[in-house]
Amino acid sequence: MIFTWWQCTNETCLFRFPAGERDLAEKLCPTCQSPIVHRAEMEDGLPVPPAINQTRPQREIVAILDNIRSANNVGAMFRSSDAVGVSHVYVCGITATPGHKKVAKTALGAEEVIGWSQHNDVLTAVAHARAQGYVIWAVEGGTQAVNLFDAPLPDKVAIVMGSEYAGVDPAVLEAADAVVALPMRGIKQSLNVAVAFGIVCYHLSEEERRKG
């Protein structure tokens, strides 16, 4: 699909926005109803240049998603997993599985290409990942946490993300090889779980290359 960028001609508005031909019932500004004019066009979903995609992840990564309440967050994490090269997603507790319509809405097909398994008990998933040689990283705060960007980087990492409200299960924190936290410099002292997951994944997949 080709998207066109339009702009309102009203000098007190000048609202600028993209819209496909099917999305625009009439050529009027959605904010003030003044006439709009064409400004630019771009094809939807421009591919990333091959030279960027040819780089490989720096290490093997799996994800353990435990009691994630929002199916939209789950879908977003599946999409990030596909982008980064996560090889498997353990879906634990109440975390929605692929097939849930809200997972599909944000995963945009990524849930169909990544291997996953469901576990009622997160500790089963942790034990399975450890048996496969993965170092267990719990993404959480607390006094035992270390700065994500200071933590030694193993070759194989299982990233554990916990509930948006309750955080990572205490039993997982006790079993983890490391508890890592993202630096927080604002008032809220937290990030959306899917956003935090994406940051951790890309740090793991690119850090050595960035240093080199």
ChimeraX attribute file (.defattr): number of C-alpha atoms within 10 A of each C-alpha:
attribute: neighborCount
match mode: 1-to-1
recipient: residues
	/A:1	10
	/A:2	13
	/A:3	17
	/A:4	19
	/A:5	17
	/A:6	22
	/A:7	22
	/A:8	23
	/A:9	17
	/A:10	14
	/A:11	8
	/A:12	8
	/A:13	13
	/A:14	16
	/A:15	17
	/A:16	17
	/A:17	14
	/A:18	18
	/A:19	13
	/A:20	13
	/A:21	13
	/A:22	9
	/A:23	9
	/A:24	12
	/A:25	7
	/A:26	12
	/A:27	16
	/A:28	17
	/A:29	22
	/A:30	15
	/A:31	11
	/A:32	13
	/A:33	13
	/A:34	17
	/A:35	15
	/A:36	20
	/A:37	15
	/A:38	13
	/A:39	12
	/A:40	11
	/A:41	14
	/A:42	12
	/A:43	10
	/A:44	11
	/A:45	8
	/A:46	7
	/A:47	8
	/A:48	8
	/A:49	8
	/A:50	8
	/A:51	7
	/A:52	8
	/A:53	10
	/A:54	8
	/A:55	11
	/A:56	12
	/A:57	18
	/A:58	19
	/A:59	17
	/A:60	17
	/A:61	24
	/A:62	24
	/A:63	27
	/A:64	27
	/A:65	28
	/A:66	28
	/A:67	25
	/A:68	24
	/A:69	16
	/A:70	18
	/A:71	22
	/A:72	20
	/A:73	23
	/A:74	28
	/A:75	27
	/A:76	26
	/A:77	28
	/A:78	31
	/A:79	24
	/A:80	21
	/A:81	25
	/A:82	19
	/A:83	14
	/A:84	19
	/A:85	19
	/A:86	24
	/A:87	15
	/A:88	20
	/A:89	23
	/A:90	25
	/A:91	25
	/A:92	23
	/A:93	17
	/A:94	18
	/A:95	22
	/A:96	24
	/A:97	20
	/A:98	22
	/A:99	10
	/A:100	13
	/A:101	14
	/A:102	18
	/A:103	25
	/A:104	22
	/A:105	13
	/A:106	19
	/A:107	24
	/A:108	13
	/A:109	16
	/A:110	20
	/A:111	24
	/A:112	14
	/A:113	11
	/A:114	17
	/A:115	12
	/A:116	18
	/A:117	13
	/A:118	18
	/A:119	17
	/A:120	14
	/A:121	14
	/A:122	23
	/A:123	17
	/A:124	13
	/A:125	24
	/A:126	24
	/A:127	14
	/A:128	13
	/A:129	22
	/A:130	17
	/A:131	10
	/A:132	10
	/A:133	13
	/A:134	21
	/A:135	22
	/A:136	26
	/A:137	25
	/A:138	26
	/A:139	25
	/A:140	22
	/A:141	18
	/A:142	9
	/A:143	7
	/A:144	11
	/A:145	17
	/A:146	18
	/A:147	12
	/A:148	20
	/A:149	15
	/A:150	9
	/A:151	13
	/A:152	8
	/A:153	17
	/A:154	16
	/A:155	13
	/A:156	19
	/A:157	23
	/A:158	27
	/A:159	29
	/A:160	26
	/A:161	24
	/A:162	25
	/A:163	18
	/A:164	18
	/A:165	10
	/A:166	10
	/A:167	17
	/A:168	21
	/A:169	19
	/A:170	10
	/A:171	10
	/A:172	19
	/A:173	19
	/A:174	11
	/A:175	16
	/A:176	20
	/A:177	16
	/A:178	20
	/A:179	26
	/A:180	23
	/A:181	23
	/A:182	19
	/A:183	13
	/A:184	10
	/A:185	8
	/A:186	7
	/A:187	6
	/A:188	7
	/A:189	10
	/A:190	16
	/A:191	12
	/A:192	9
	/A:193	22
	/A:194	21
	/A:195	13
	/A:196	16
	/A:197	23
	/A:198	19
	/A:199	13
	/A:200	17
	/A:201	23
	/A:202	17
	/A:203	17
	/A:204	24
	/A:205	21
	/A:206	16
	/A:207	15
	/A:208	13
	/A:209	11
	/A:210	8
	/A:211	6
	/A:212	5
